[in-house]
């Protein structure tokens, strides 16, 4: 399937979940609850087609061909 992730086209396997995508993009293992394995913070938020997907739904939310995904990383500072 083809998605646009942070304004860049990407080809991914069909049926991928938000959790799997976040894990792939961050290089970290993400739990069913949407947290980093070991309990550390991920520091990211995910929106699909302009709507934020709650972490609690990442494991069950499948992505579909043509969707627009934004992965936002929190940074410290001001």
N, CA, C, O and CB atoms as a CASP TS submission, in Angstrom:
PFRMAT TS
TARGET T0000
AUTHOR 0000-0000-0000
METHOD Language model
MODEL 1
PARENT N/A
ATOM      1  N   UNK     1       0.847  -1.180   0.000  1.00  0.00           N
ATOM      2  CA  UNK     1       0.000   0.000   0.000  1.00  0.00           C
ATOM      3  C   UNK     1       0.884   1.232   0.000  1.00  0.00           C
ATOM      4  O   UNK     1       2.025   1.197   0.461  1.00  0.00           O
ATOM      5  CB  UNK     1      -0.959   0.004   1.216  1.00  0.00           C
ATOM      6  N   UNK     2       0.345   2.315  -0.520  1.00  0.00           N
ATOM      7  CA  UNK     2       1.070   3.574  -0.597  1.00  0.00           C
ATOM      8  C   UNK     2       0.467   4.580   0.370  1.00  0.00           C
ATOM      9  O   UNK     2      -0.739   4.829   0.354  1.00  0.00           O
ATOM     10  CB  UNK     2       1.054   4.126  -2.031  1.00  0.00           C
ATOM     11  N   UNK     3       1.318   5.156   1.211  1.00  0.00           N
ATOM     12  CA  UNK     3       0.913   6.188   2.165  1.00  0.00           C
ATOM     13  C   UNK     3       1.789   7.412   1.966  1.00  0.00           C
ATOM     14  O   UNK     3       2.850   7.339   1.346  1.00  0.00           O
ATOM     15  CB  UNK     3       1.010   5.672   3.629  1.00  0.00           C
ATOM     16  N   UNK     4       1.338   8.522   2.492  1.00  0.00           N
ATOM     17  CA  UNK     4       2.186   9.702   2.582  1.00  0.00           C
ATOM     18  C   UNK     4       2.480   9.907   4.059  1.00  0.00           C
ATOM     19  O   UNK     4       1.567  10.108   4.860  1.00  0.00           O
ATOM     20  CB  UNK     4       1.505  10.977   1.935  1.00  0.00           C
ATOM     21  N   UNK     5       3.752   9.855   4.411  1.00  0.00           N
ATOM     22  CA  UNK     5       4.160   9.996   5.806  1.00  0.00           C
ATOM     23  C   UNK     5       5.004  11.252   5.926  1.00  0.00           C
ATOM     24  O   UNK     5       6.071  11.357   5.321  1.00  0.00           O
ATOM     25  CB  UNK     5       4.946   8.738   6.304  1.00  0.00           C
ATOM     26  N   UNK     6       4.516  12.206   6.714  1.00  0.00           N
ATOM     27  CA  UNK     6       5.195  13.501   6.875  1.00  0.00           C
ATOM     28  C   UNK     6       5.552  14.102   5.515  1.00  0.00           C
ATOM     29  O   UNK     6       6.671  14.559   5.280  1.00  0.00           O
ATOM     30  CB  UNK     6       6.470  13.339   7.734  1.00  0.00           C
ATOM     31  N   UNK     7       4.546  14.082   4.628  1.00  0.00           N
ATOM     32  CA  UNK     7       4.638  14.665   3.283  1.00  0.00           C
ATOM     33  C   UNK     7       5.571  13.933   2.322  1.00  0.00           C
ATOM     34  O   UNK     7       5.944  14.484   1.287  1.00  0.00           O
ATOM     35  CB  UNK     7       5.086  16.072   3.396  1.00  0.00           C
ATOM     36  N   UNK     8       5.950  12.702   2.650  1.00  0.00           N
ATOM     37  CA  UNK     8       6.790  11.920   1.752  1.00  0.00           C
ATOM     38  C   UNK     8       6.093  10.610   1.404  1.00  0.00           C
ATOM     39  O   UNK     8       5.629   9.910   2.304  1.00  0.00           O
ATOM     40  CB  UNK     8       8.171  11.648   2.389  1.00  0.00           C
ATOM     41  N   UNK     9       6.008  10.262   0.121  1.00  0.00           N
ATOM     42  CA  UNK     9       5.376   8.996  -0.257  1.00  0.00           C
ATOM     43  C   UNK     9       6.191   7.810   0.224  1.00  0.00           C
ATOM     44  O   UNK     9       7.420   7.809   0.149  1.00  0.00           O
ATOM     45  CB  UNK     9       5.193   8.920  -1.771  1.00  0.00           C
ATOM     46  N   UNK    10       5.480   6.790   0.726  1.00  0.00           N
ATOM     47  CA  UNK    10       6.138   5.567   1.198  1.00  0.00           C
ATOM     48  C   UNK    10       5.290   4.371   0.793  1.00  0.00           C
ATOM     49  O   UNK    10       4.063   4.456   0.756  1.00  0.00           O
ATOM     50  CB  UNK    10       6.352   5.596   2.749  1.00  0.00           C
ATOM     51  N   UNK    11       5.935   3.279   0.494  1.00  0.00           N
ATOM     52  CA  UNK    11       5.232   2.040   0.209  1.00  0.00           C
ATOM     53  C   UNK    11       5.429   1.106   1.392  1.00  0.00           C
ATOM     54  O   UNK    11       6.558   0.840   1.805  1.00  0.00           O
ATOM     55  CB  UNK    11       5.736   1.389  -1.118  1.00  0.00           C
ATOM     56  N   UNK    12       4.309   0.603   1.941  1.00  0.00           N
ATOM     57  CA  UNK    12       4.342  -0.273   3.098  1.00  0.00           C
ATOM     58  C   UNK    12       3.512  -1.515   2.822  1.00  0.00           C
ATOM     59  O   UNK    12       2.731  -1.541   1.871  1.00  0.00           O
ATOM     60  CB  UNK    12       3.831   0.454   4.352  1.00  0.00           C
ATOM     61  N   UNK    13       3.671  -2.530   3.634  1.00  0.00           N
ATOM     62  CA  UNK    13       2.890  -3.749   3.451  1.00  0.00           C
ATOM     63  C   UNK    13       1.434  -3.502   3.845  1.00  0.00           C
ATOM     64  O   UNK    13       1.153  -2.724   4.756  1.00  0.00           O
ATOM     65  CB  UNK    13       3.487  -4.909   4.281  1.00  0.00           C
ATOM     66  N   UNK    14       0.541  -4.151   3.169  1.00  0.00           N
ATOM     67  CA  UNK    14      -0.890  -4.015   3.441  1.00  0.00           C
ATOM     68  C   UNK    14      -1.206  -4.533   4.837  1.00  0.00           C
ATOM     69  O   UNK    14      -0.595  -5.495   5.304  1.00  0.00           O
ATOM     70  CB  UNK    14      -1.725  -4.771   2.384  1.00  0.00           C
ATOM     71  N   UNK    15      -2.166  -3.891   5.502  1.00  0.00           N
ATOM     72  CA  UNK    15      -2.614  -4.330   6.816  1.00  0.00           C
ATOM     73  C   UNK    15      -1.763  -3.862   7.980  1.00  0.00           C
ATOM     74  O   UNK    15      -1.995  -4.281   9.114  1.00  0.00           O
ATOM     75  CB  UNK    15      -2.673  -5.789   6.838  1.00  0.00           C
ATOM     76  N   UNK    16      -0.786  -3.008   7.732  1.00  0.00           N
ATOM     77  CA  UNK    16       0.081  -2.515   8.795  1.00  0.00           C
ATOM     78  C   UNK    16      -0.739  -1.668   9.772  1.00  0.00           C
ATOM     79  O   UNK    16      -1.597  -0.889   9.357  1.00  0.00           O
ATOM     80  CB  UNK    16       1.261  -1.692   8.207  1.00  0.00           C
ATOM     81  N   UNK    17      -0.471  -1.823  11.065  1.00  0.00           N
ATOM     82  CA  UNK    17      -1.160  -1.030  12.075  1.00  0.00           C
ATOM     83  C   UNK    17      -0.352   0.218  12.411  1.00  0.00           C
ATOM     84  O   UNK    17       0.829   0.328  12.081  1.00  0.00           O
ATOM     85  CB  UNK    17      -1.409  -1.865  13.343  1.00  0.00           C
ATOM     86  N   UNK    18      -1.015   1.140  13.068  1.00  0.00           N
ATOM     87  CA  UNK    18      -0.319   2.352  13.522  1.00  0.00           C
ATOM     88  C   UNK    18       0.830   1.987  14.451  1.00  0.00           C
ATOM     89  O   UNK    18       1.901   2.589  14.369  1.00  0.00           O
ATOM     90  CB  UNK    18      -1.297   3.311  14.237  1.00  0.00           C
ATOM     91  N   UNK    19       0.628   1.021  15.325  1.00  0.00           N
ATOM     92  CA  UNK    19       1.674   0.581  16.252  1.00  0.00           C
ATOM     93  C   UNK    19       2.902   0.087  15.497  1.00  0.00           C
ATOM     94  O   UNK    19       4.030   0.443  15.839  1.00  0.00           O
ATOM     95  CB  UNK    19       1.143  -0.526  17.172  1.00  0.00           C
ATOM     96  N   UNK    20       2.687  -0.728  14.475  1.00  0.00           N
ATOM     97  CA  UNK    20       3.805  -1.248  13.693  1.00  0.00           C
ATOM     98  C   UNK    20       4.528  -0.119  12.962  1.00  0.00           C
ATOM     99  O   UNK    20       5.755  -0.118  12.864  1.00  0.00           O
ATOM    100  CB  UNK    20       3.314  -2.301  12.689  1.00  0.00           C
ATOM    101  N   UNK    21       3.766   0.832  12.454  1.00  0.00           N
ATOM    102  CA  UNK    21       4.377   1.962  11.755  1.00  0.00           C
ATOM    103  C   UNK    21       5.238   2.791  12.703  1.00  0.00           C
ATOM    104  O   UNK    21       6.372   3.137  12.372  1.00  0.00           O
ATOM    105  CB  UNK    21       3.296   2.844  11.118  1.00  0.00           C
ATOM    106  N   UNK    22       4.703   3.108  13.881  1.00  0.00           N
ATOM    107  CA  UNK    22       5.470   3.898  14.855  1.00  0.00           C
ATOM    108  C   UNK    22       6.737   3.142  15.248  1.00  0.00           C
ATOM    109  O   UNK    22       7.804   3.743  15.372  1.00  0.00           O
ATOM    110  CB  UNK    22       4.612   4.212  16.116  1.00  0.00           C
ATOM    111  N   UNK    23       6.626   1.847  15.441  1.00  0.00           N
ATOM    112  CA  UNK    23       7.797   1.039  15.779  1.00  0.00           C
ATOM    113  C   UNK    23       8.839   1.099  14.667  1.00  0.00           C
ATOM    114  O   UNK    23      10.028   1.278  14.933  1.00  0.00           O
ATOM    115  CB  UNK    23       7.386  -0.418  16.041  1.00  0.00           C
ATOM    116  N   UNK    24       8.393   0.951  13.426  1.00  0.00           N
ATOM    117  CA  UNK    24       9.316   1.011  12.290  1.00  0.00           C
ATOM    118  C   UNK    24       9.983   2.385  12.169  1.00  0.00           C
ATOM    119  O   UNK    24      11.189   2.479  11.940  1.00  0.00           O
ATOM    120  CB  UNK    24       8.573   0.679  10.994  1.00  0.00           C
ATOM    121  N   UNK    25       9.195   3.437  12.324  1.00  0.00           N
ATOM    122  CA  UNK    25       9.726   4.790  12.129  1.00  0.00           C
ATOM    123  C   UNK    25      10.639   5.247  13.259  1.00  0.00           C
ATOM    124  O   UNK    25      11.578   6.009  13.029  1.00  0.00           O
ATOM    125  CB  UNK    25       8.590   5.764  11.987  1.00  0.00           C
ATOM    126  N   UNK    26      10.368   4.783  14.488  1.00  0.00           N
ATOM    127  CA  UNK    26      11.177   5.208  15.630  1.00  0.00           C
ATOM    128  C   UNK    26      12.316   4.247  15.943  1.00  0.00           C
ATOM    129  O   UNK    26      13.259   4.602  16.650  1.00  0.00           O
ATOM    130  CB  UNK    26      10.305   5.359  16.845  1.00  0.00           C
ATOM    131  N   UNK    27      12.225   3.011  15.408  1.00  0.00           N
ATOM    132  CA  UNK    27      13.236   2.016  15.707  1.00  0.00           C
ATOM    133  C   UNK    27      13.131   1.458  17.113  1.00  0.00           C
ATOM    134  O   UNK    27      14.087   0.886  17.636  1.00  0.00           O
ATOM    135  CB  UNK    27      14.585   2.598  15.507  1.00  0.00           C
ATOM    136  N   UNK    28      11.954   1.629  17.730  1.00  0.00           N
ATOM    137  CA  UNK    28      11.747   1.156  19.103  1.00  0.00           C
ATOM    138  C   UNK    28      10.598   0.159  19.140  1.00  0.00           C
ATOM    139  O   UNK    28       9.694   0.218  18.307  1.00  0.00           O
ATOM    140  CB  UNK    28      11.462   2.340  20.060  1.00  0.00           C
ATOM    141  N   UNK    29      10.632  -0.749  20.094  1.00  0.00           N
ATOM    142  CA  UNK    29       9.538  -1.687  20.296  1.00  0.00           C
ATOM    143  C   UNK    29       8.411  -0.941  21.007  1.00  0.00           C
ATOM    144  O   UNK    29       8.629  -0.308  22.040  1.00  0.00           O
ATOM    145  CB  UNK    29      10.002  -2.945  21.117  1.00  0.00           C
ATOM    146  N   UNK    30       7.201  -1.023  20.441  1.00  0.00           N
ATOM    147  CA  UNK    30       6.040  -0.328  20.996  1.00  0.00           C
ATOM    148  C   UNK    30       5.065  -1.370  21.530  1.00  0.00           C
ATOM    149  O   UNK    30       4.722  -2.322  20.828  1.00  0.00           O
ATOM    150  CB  UNK    30       5.355   0.585  19.923  1.00  0.00           C
ATOM    151  N   UNK    31       4.617  -1.189  22.775  1.00  0.00           N
ATOM    152  CA  UNK    31       3.706  -2.136  23.410  1.00  0.00           C
ATOM    153  C   UNK    31       2.286  -1.978  22.861  1.00  0.00           C
ATOM    154  O   UNK    31       1.993  -1.033  22.129  1.00  0.00           O
ATOM    155  CB  UNK    31       3.712  -1.942  24.935  1.00  0.00           C
ATOM    156  N   UNK    32       1.418  -2.912  23.225  1.00  0.00           N
ATOM    157  CA  UNK    32       0.008  -2.864  22.825  1.00  0.00           C
ATOM    158  C   UNK    32      -0.665  -1.575  23.301  1.00  0.00           C
ATOM    159  O   UNK    32      -1.622  -1.109  22.681  1.00  0.00           O
ATOM    160  CB  UNK    32      -0.743  -4.081  23.381  1.00  0.00           C
ATOM    161  N   UNK    33      -0.169  -0.997  24.399  1.00  0.00           N
ATOM    162  CA  UNK    33      -0.740   0.231  24.956  1.00  0.00           C
ATOM    163  C   UNK    33      -0.183   1.494  24.295  1.00  0.00           C
ATOM    164  O   UNK    33      -0.585   2.604  24.641  1.00  0.00           O
ATOM    165  CB  UNK    33      -0.484   0.285  26.448  1.00  0.00           C
ATOM    166  N   UNK    34       0.739   1.326  23.347  1.00  0.00           N
ATOM    167  CA  UNK    34       1.308   2.473  22.652  1.00  0.00           C
ATOM    168  C   UNK    34       2.444   3.137  23.392  1.00  0.00           C
ATOM    169  O   UNK    34       2.709   4.322  23.193  1.00  0.00           O
ATOM    170  CB  UNK    34       0.253   3.471  22.396  1.00  0.00           C
ATOM    171  N   UNK    35       3.117   2.390  24.242  1.00  0.00           N
ATOM    172  CA  UNK    35       4.261   2.925  24.993  1.00  0.00           C
ATOM    173  C   UNK    35       5.524   2.179  24.565  1.00  0.00           C
ATOM    174  O   UNK    35       5.459   1.086  24.002  1.00  0.00           O
ATOM    175  CB  UNK    35       4.036   2.794  26.542  1.00  0.00           C
ATOM    176  N   UNK    36       6.655   2.787  24.841  1.00  0.00           N
ATOM    177  CA  UNK    36       7.924   2.128  24.536  1.00  0.00           C
ATOM    178  C   UNK    36       8.102   0.933  25.457  1.00  0.00           C
ATOM    179  O   UNK    36       7.782   1.000  26.644  1.00  0.00           O
ATOM    180  CB  UNK    36       9.114   3.111  24.679  1.00  0.00           C
ATOM    181  N   UNK    37       8.617  -0.164  24.903  1.00  0.00           N
ATOM    182  CA  UNK    37       8.897  -1.328  25.736  1.00  0.00           C
ATOM    183  C   UNK    37       9.854  -0.922  26.841  1.00  0.00           C
ATOM    184  O   UNK    37      10.837  -0.226  26.586  1.00  0.00           O
ATOM    185  CB  UNK    37       9.484  -2.494  24.896  1.00  0.00           C
ATOM    186  N   UNK    38       9.582  -1.343  28.048  1.00  0.00           N
ATOM    187  CA  UNK    38      10.404  -0.950  29.185  1.00  0.00           C
ATOM    188  C   UNK    38       9.845   0.256  29.910  1.00  0.00           C
ATOM    189  O   UNK    38      10.357   0.643  30.961  1.00  0.00           O
ATOM    190  CB  UNK    38      11.806  -0.661  28.734  1.00  0.00           C
ATOM    191  N   UNK    39       8.797   0.856  29.357  1.00  0.00           N
ATOM    192  CA  UNK    39       8.115   1.949  30.038  1.00  0.00           C
ATOM    193  C   UNK    39       8.615   3.346  29.734  1.00  0.00           C
ATOM    194  O   UNK    39       8.017   4.318  30.196  1.00  0.00           O
ATOM    195  CB  UNK    39       8.204   1.736  31.462  1.00  0.00           C
ATOM    196  N   UNK    40       9.677   3.479  28.984  1.00  0.00           N
ATOM    197  CA  UNK    40      10.180   4.809  28.665  1.00  0.00           C
ATOM    198  C   UNK    40       9.255   5.548  27.717  1.00  0.00           C
ATOM    199  O   UNK    40       8.481   4.919  26.995  1.00  0.00           O
ATOM    200  CB  UNK    40      11.564   4.716  28.062  1.00  0.00           C
ATOM    201  N   UNK    41       9.319   6.866  27.705  1.00  0.00           N
ATOM    202  CA  UNK    41       8.451   7.641  26.820  1.00  0.00           C
ATOM    203  C   UNK    41       8.877   7.524  25.357  1.00  0.00           C
ATOM    204  O   UNK    41      10.065   7.433  25.048  1.00  0.00           O
ATOM    205  CB  UNK    41       8.450   9.105  27.241  1.00  0.00           C
ATOM    206  N   UNK    42       7.899   7.527  24.475  1.00  0.00           N
ATOM    207  CA  UNK    42       8.182   7.538  23.041  1.00  0.00           C
ATOM    208  C   UNK    42       8.358   8.967  22.552  1.00  0.00           C
ATOM    209  O   UNK    42       9.190   9.239  21.687  1.00  0.00           O
ATOM    210  CB  UNK    42       7.057   6.839  22.257  1.00  0.00           C
ATOM    211  N   UNK    43       7.573   9.873  23.109  1.00  0.00           N
ATOM    212  CA  UNK    43       7.673  11.276  22.707  1.00  0.00           C
ATOM    213  C   UNK    43       7.151  11.542  21.314  1.00  0.00           C
ATOM    214  O   UNK    43       7.637  12.447  20.636  1.00  0.00           O
ATOM    215  CB  UNK    43       9.089  11.725  22.790  1.00  0.00           C
ATOM    216  N   UNK    44       6.152  10.756  20.862  1.00  0.00           N
ATOM    217  CA  UNK    44       5.583  10.966  19.540  1.00  0.00           C
ATOM    218  C   UNK    44       4.059  10.959  19.605  1.00  0.00           C
ATOM    219  O   UNK    44       3.456  10.396  20.518  1.00  0.00           O
ATOM    220  CB  UNK    44       6.082   9.895  18.565  1.00  0.00           C
ATOM    221  N   UNK    45       3.463  11.597  18.614  1.00  0.00           N
ATOM    222  CA  UNK    45       2.016  11.560  18.406  1.00  0.00           C
ATOM    223  C   UNK    45       1.794  11.200  16.945  1.00  0.00           C
ATOM    224  O   UNK    45       2.632  11.481  16.088  1.00  0.00           O
ATOM    225  CB  UNK    45       1.327  12.938  18.780  1.00  0.00           C
ATOM    226  N   UNK    46       0.649  10.572  16.672  1.00  0.00           N
ATOM    227  CA  UNK    46       0.363  10.107  15.328  1.00  0.00           C
ATOM    228  C   UNK    46      -1.014  10.598  14.895  1.00  0.00           C
ATOM    229  O   UNK    46      -1.992  10.471  15.632  1.00  0.00           O
ATOM    230  CB  UNK    46       0.444   8.571  15.253  1.00  0.00           C
ATOM    231  N   UNK    47      -1.075  11.159  13.691  1.00  0.00           N
ATOM    232  CA  UNK    47      -2.358  11.573  13.104  1.00  0.00           C
ATOM    233  C   UNK    47      -2.506  10.893  11.747  1.00  0.00           C
ATOM    234  O   UNK    47      -1.545  10.778  10.987  1.00  0.00           O
ATOM    235  CB  UNK    47      -2.446  13.140  12.960  1.00  0.00           C
ATOM    236  N   UNK    48      -3.719  10.446  11.459  1.00  0.00           N
ATOM    237  CA  UNK    48      -4.035   9.825  10.180  1.00  0.00           C
ATOM    238  C   UNK    48      -5.162  10.617   9.545  1.00  0.00           C
ATOM    239  O   UNK    48      -6.230  10.781  10.135  1.00  0.00           O
ATOM    240  CB  UNK    48      -4.425   8.320  10.351  1.00  0.00           C
ATOM    241  N   UNK    49      -4.916  11.107   8.342  1.00  0.00           N
ATOM    242  CA  UNK    49      -5.888  11.934   7.624  1.00  0.00           C
ATOM    243  C   UNK    49      -6.390  13.091   8.482  1.00  0.00           C
ATOM    244  O   UNK    49      -7.576  13.422   8.467  1.00  0.00           O
ATOM    245  CB  UNK    49      -7.065  11.082   7.166  1.00  0.00           C
ATOM    246  N   UNK    50      -5.472  13.699   9.228  1.00  0.00           N
ATOM    247  CA  UNK    50      -5.788  14.895  10.001  1.00  0.00           C
ATOM    248  C   UNK    50      -6.386  14.658  11.371  1.00  0.00           C
ATOM    249  O   UNK    50      -6.667  15.621  12.085  1.00  0.00           O
ATOM    250  CB  UNK    50      -6.705  15.720   9.240  1.00  0.00           C
ATOM    251  N   UNK    51      -6.591  13.401  11.766  1.00  0.00           N
ATOM    252  CA  UNK    51      -7.157  13.089  13.082  1.00  0.00           C
ATOM    253  C   UNK    51      -6.131  12.346  13.924  1.00  0.00           C
ATOM    254  O   UNK    51      -5.536  11.366  13.474  1.00  0.00           O
ATOM    255  CB  UNK    51      -8.451  12.249  12.942  1.00  0.00           C
ATOM    256  N   UNK    52      -5.927  12.821  15.150  1.00  0.00           N
ATOM    257  CA  UNK    52      -4.996  12.160  16.059  1.00  0.00           C
ATOM    258  C   UNK    52      -5.535  10.781  16.416  1.00  0.00           C
ATOM    259  O   UNK    52      -6.715  10.620  16.728  1.00  0.00           O
ATOM    260  CB  UNK    52      -4.768  13.010  17.340  1.00  0.00           C
ATOM    261  N   UNK    53      -4.651   9.791  16.366  1.00  0.00           N
ATOM    262  CA  UNK    53      -5.016   8.429  16.762  1.00  0.00           C
ATOM    263  C   UNK    53      -4.483   8.224  18.180  1.00  0.00           C
ATOM    264  O   UNK    53      -3.270   8.269  18.389  1.00  0.00           O
ATOM    265  CB  UNK    53      -4.434   7.340  15.753  1.00  0.00           C
ATOM    266  N   UNK    54      -5.366   7.999  19.162  1.00  0.00           N
ATOM    267  CA  UNK    54      -4.906   7.771  20.535  1.00  0.00           C
ATOM    268  C   UNK    54      -4.002   6.546  20.620  1.00  0.00           C
ATOM    269  O   UNK    54      -4.215   5.559  19.916  1.00  0.00           O
ATOM    270  CB  UNK    54      -6.102   7.603  21.478  1.00  0.00           C
ATOM    271  N   UNK    55      -3.004   6.614  21.475  1.00  0.00           N
ATOM    272  CA  UNK    55      -2.062   5.505  21.654  1.00  0.00           C
ATOM    273  C   UNK    55      -2.783   4.189  21.942  1.00  0.00           C
ATOM    274  O   UNK    55      -2.361   3.126  21.487  1.00  0.00           O
ATOM    275  CB  UNK    55      -1.089   5.820  22.788  1.00  0.00           C
ATOM    276  N   UNK    56      -3.865   4.273  22.697  1.00  0.00           N
ATOM    277  CA  UNK    56      -4.600   3.063  23.069  1.00  0.00           C
ATOM    278  C   UNK    56      -5.204   2.357  21.859  1.00  0.00           C
ATOM    279  O   UNK    56      -5.608   1.198  21.958  1.00  0.00           O
ATOM    280  CB  UNK    56      -5.697   3.408  24.057  1.00  0.00           C
ATOM    281  N   UNK    57      -5.269   3.047  20.712  1.00  0.00           N
ATOM    282  CA  UNK    57      -5.836   2.462  19.498  1.00  0.00           C
ATOM    283  C   UNK    57      -4.791   2.110  18.445  1.00  0.00           C
ATOM    284  O   UNK    57      -5.138   1.553  17.403  1.00  0.00           O
ATOM    285  CB  UNK    57      -6.833   3.406  18.906  1.00  0.00           C
ATOM    286  N   UNK    58      -3.534   2.419  18.690  1.00  0.00           N
ATOM    287  CA  UNK    58      -2.489   2.157  17.700  1.00  0.00           C
ATOM    288  C   UNK    58      -2.429   0.691  17.295  1.00  0.00           C
ATOM    289  O   UNK    58      -2.266   0.386  16.113  1.00  0.00           O
ATOM    290  CB  UNK    58      -1.143   2.589  18.241  1.00  0.00           C
ATOM    291  N   UNK    59      -2.558  -0.221  18.252  1.00  0.00           N
ATOM    292  CA  UNK    59      -2.401  -1.652  17.961  1.00  0.00           C
ATOM    293  C   UNK    59      -3.542  -2.205  17.115  1.00  0.00           C
ATOM    294  O   UNK    59      -3.370  -3.212  16.428  1.00  0.00           O
ATOM    295  CB  UNK    59      -2.307  -2.437  19.255  1.00  0.00           C
ATOM    296  N   UNK    60      -4.703  -1.559  17.158  1.00  0.00           N
ATOM    297  CA  UNK    60      -5.875  -2.084  16.446  1.00  0.00           C
ATOM    298  C   UNK    60      -6.281  -1.244  15.243  1.00  0.00           C
ATOM    299  O   UNK    60      -7.217  -1.606  14.530  1.00  0.00           O
ATOM    300  CB  UNK    60      -7.036  -2.183  17.388  1.00  0.00           C
ATOM    301  N   UNK    61      -5.600  -0.139  15.008  1.00  0.00           N
ATOM    302  CA  UNK    61      -5.936   0.735  13.883  1.00  0.00           C
ATOM    303  C   UNK    61      -5.060   0.387  12.690  1.00  0.00           C
ATOM    304  O   UNK    61      -3.858   0.653  12.684  1.00  0.00           O
ATOM    305  CB  UNK    61      -5.766   2.227  14.267  1.00  0.00           C
ATOM    306  N   UNK    62      -5.689  -0.217  11.670  1.00  0.00           N
ATOM    307  CA  UNK    62      -4.960  -0.560  10.450  1.00  0.00           C
ATOM    308  C   UNK    62      -4.921   0.641   9.514  1.00  0.00           C
ATOM    309  O   UNK    62      -5.878   1.409   9.415  1.00  0.00           O
ATOM    310  CB  UNK    62      -5.607  -1.773   9.745  1.00  0.00           C
ATOM    311  N   UNK    63      -3.812   0.779   8.845  1.00  0.00           N
ATOM    312  CA  UNK    63      -3.657   1.843   7.860  1.00  0.00           C
ATOM    313  C   UNK    63      -4.156   1.349   6.507  1.00  0.00           C
ATOM    314  O   UNK    63      -4.126   0.152   6.222  1.00  0.00           O
ATOM    315  CB  UNK    63      -2.175   2.306   7.767  1.00  0.00           C
ATOM    316  N   UNK    64      -4.614   2.281   5.678  1.00  0.00           N
ATOM    317  CA  UNK    64      -5.162   1.923   4.369  1.00  0.00           C
ATOM    318  C   UNK    64      -4.452   2.705   3.269  1.00  0.00           C
ATOM    319  O   UNK    64      -3.921   3.792   3.496  1.00  0.00           O
ATOM    320  CB  UNK    64      -6.681   2.189   4.321  1.00  0.00           C
ATOM    321  N   UNK    65      -4.459   2.131   2.090  1.00  0.00           N
ATOM    322  CA  UNK    65      -3.835   2.748   0.929  1.00  0.00           C
ATOM    323  C   UNK    65      -4.334   4.174   0.737  1.00  0.00           C
ATOM    324  O   UNK    65      -5.532   4.442   0.820  1.00  0.00           O
ATOM    325  CB  UNK    65      -4.105   1.920  -0.324  1.00  0.00           C
ATOM    326  N   UNK    66      -3.401   5.083   0.479  1.00  0.00           N
ATOM    327  CA  UNK    66      -3.732   6.468   0.168  1.00  0.00           C
ATOM    328  C   UNK    66      -3.850   7.396   1.358  1.00  0.00           C
ATOM    329  O   UNK    66      -4.066   8.595   1.179  1.00  0.00           O
ATOM    330  CB  UNK    66      -4.984   6.501  -0.568  1.00  0.00           C
ATOM    331  N   UNK    67      -3.715   6.872   2.576  1.00  0.00           N
ATOM    332  CA  UNK    67      -3.866   7.735   3.741  1.00  0.00           C
ATOM    333  C   UNK    67      -2.671   8.667   3.923  1.00  0.00           C
ATOM    334  O   UNK    67      -1.558   8.387   3.476  1.00  0.00           O
ATOM    335  CB  UNK    67      -4.056   6.894   4.987  1.00  0.00           C
ATOM    336  N   UNK    68      -2.943   9.781   4.593  1.00  0.00           N
ATOM    337  CA  UNK    68      -1.926  10.766   4.948  1.00  0.00           C
ATOM    338  C   UNK    68      -1.611  10.585   6.431  1.00  0.00           C
ATOM    339  O   UNK    68      -2.513  10.657   7.266  1.00  0.00           O
ATOM    340  CB  UNK    68      -2.407  12.238   4.636  1.00  0.00           C
ATOM    341  N   UNK    69      -0.349  10.352   6.764  1.00  0.00           N
ATOM    342  CA  UNK    69       0.066  10.114   8.140  1.00  0.00           C
ATOM    343  C   UNK    69       1.066  11.184   8.547  1.00  0.00           C
ATOM    344  O   UNK    69       1.969  11.539   7.789  1.00  0.00           O
ATOM    345  CB  UNK    69       0.676   8.697   8.305  1.00  0.00           C
ATOM    346  N   UNK    70       0.883  11.687   9.759  1.00  0.00           N
ATOM    347  CA  UNK    70       1.842  12.630  10.330  1.00  0.00           C
ATOM    348  C   UNK    70       2.338  12.051  11.642  1.00  0.00           C
ATOM    349  O   UNK    70       1.545  11.738  12.530  1.00  0.00           O
ATOM    350  CB  UNK    70       1.203  14.047  10.542  1.00  0.00           C
ATOM    351  N   UNK    71       3.643  11.909  11.762  1.00  0.00           N
ATOM    352  CA  UNK    71       4.272  11.476  13.012  1.00  0.00           C
ATOM    353  C   UNK    71       5.019  12.686  13.548  1.00  0.00           C
ATOM    354  O   UNK    71       5.945  13.193  12.914  1.00  0.00           O
ATOM    355  CB  UNK    71       5.241  10.228  12.801  1.00  0.00           C
ATOM    356  N   UNK    72       4.605  13.140  14.720  1.00  0.00           N
ATOM    357  CA  UNK    72       5.179  14.338  15.319  1.00  0.00           C
ATOM    358  C   UNK    72       5.996  13.926  16.536  1.00  0.00           C
ATOM    359  O   UNK    72       5.526  13.164  17.381  1.00  0.00           O
ATOM    360  CB  UNK    72       4.069  15.362  15.709  1.00  0.00           C
ATOM    361  N   UNK    73       7.210  14.429  16.618  1.00  0.00           N
ATOM    362  CA  UNK    73       8.101  14.123  17.735  1.00  0.00           C
ATOM    363  C   UNK    73       8.192  15.336  18.664  1.00  0.00           C
ATOM    364  O   UNK    73       8.398  16.466  18.221  1.00  0.00           O
ATOM    365  CB  UNK    73       9.514  13.718  17.222  1.00  0.00           C
ATOM    366  N   UNK    74       8.032  15.071  19.959  1.00  0.00           N
ATOM    367  CA  UNK    74       8.139  16.130  20.951  1.00  0.00           C
ATOM    368  C   UNK    74       9.614  16.483  21.153  1.00  0.00           C
ATOM    369  O   UNK    74      10.476  15.605  21.188  1.00  0.00           O
ATOM    370  CB  UNK    74       7.482  15.701  22.293  1.00  0.00           C
ATOM    371  N   UNK    75       9.883  17.766  21.282  1.00  0.00           N
ATOM    372  CA  UNK    75      11.240  18.221  21.573  1.00  0.00           C
ATOM    373  C   UNK    75      11.188  19.185  22.752  1.00  0.00           C
ATOM    374  O   UNK    75      10.205  19.898  22.955  1.00  0.00           O
ATOM    375  CB  UNK    75      11.889  18.899  20.325  1.00  0.00           C
ATOM    376  N   UNK    76      12.255  19.188  23.509  1.00  0.00           N
ATOM    377  CA  UNK    76      12.326  20.063  24.678  1.00  0.00           C
ATOM    378  C   UNK    76      12.944  21.388  24.269  1.00  0.00           C
ATOM    379  O   UNK    76      13.816  21.437  23.401  1.00  0.00           O
ATOM    380  CB  UNK    76      13.145  19.405  25.823  1.00  0.00           C
ATOM    381  N   UNK    77      12.499  22.433  24.882  1.00  0.00           N
ATOM    382  CA  UNK    77      13.078  23.752  24.605  1.00  0.00           C
ATOM    383  C   UNK    77      12.010  24.772  24.370  1.00  0.00           C
ATOM    384  O   UNK    77      10.829  24.512  24.601  1.00  0.00           O
ATOM    385  CB  UNK    77      14.001  23.699  23.410  1.00  0.00           C
ATOM    386  N   UNK    78      12.406  25.915  23.919  1.00  0.00           N
ATOM    387  CA  UNK    78      11.395  26.942  23.711  1.00  0.00           C
ATOM    388  C   UNK    78      11.831  28.044  22.882  1.00  0.00           C
ATOM    389  O   UNK    78      11.062  28.973  22.636  1.00  0.00           O
ATOM    390  CB  UNK    78      10.947  27.470  24.951  1.00  0.00           C
TER
END
